């Protein structure tokens, strides 16, 4: 586990910018509309750019949420 050396879990999603980037990525995947990259305000675009790893983590969480929703639907109706 040496690749995790130096990582502090208490800094994970510890600022509003990180949460905002995460939630933007999550909601862009979970919502069926196209991403707003081209229509974002400069402030939102800067948050996504500065915290891009949290944005991508949010997109991955959105994909997992869709997969979970699909599994629940299949389990309920089969």
Secondary structure, 3 states (H helix, E strand, C coil): CHHHCCCCHHHCCCCHHHHHHHHHHHHHHHCCCCCCCCCCCHHHHHHHHHCHHHHHHHHHHHHHHHHHHHHHHHHHHC
